Amino acid sequence: MIYIFLSFITGITIVINMMLNGKLAQTEGKINGVIINYLMATISSILLCIIMIKSLPSYASIKSIPLFYLLGGIIGVLTTYIFNIIVPKVPAVYIV
């Protein structure tokens, strides 16, 4: 039951995130919106790591990750940039 609830909350936060990023892109520009978004994500990730984990991964463990796994970050940046362009133009999310 908890997983259904978490899935529902995740869906809501994705829509809210797209709307906020669209508004940020309108006020700050598309590229600046992406930069601000990922800067805040980096800060949040660092804080979460400080709270949740006891040690950071070593350079050797990071280096052993297959390169194509790191494409997730690139795809995330491109997706955010595309959403910053598209979301303000979609009538269903004119709340932005």
Summary of the structure (lengths in Angstrom):
residues: 96
radius of gyration: 16.3
end to end distance: 32.5
largest distance: 47.9
contacts: 209
relative contact order: 0.16
helix: 84%
strand: 0%
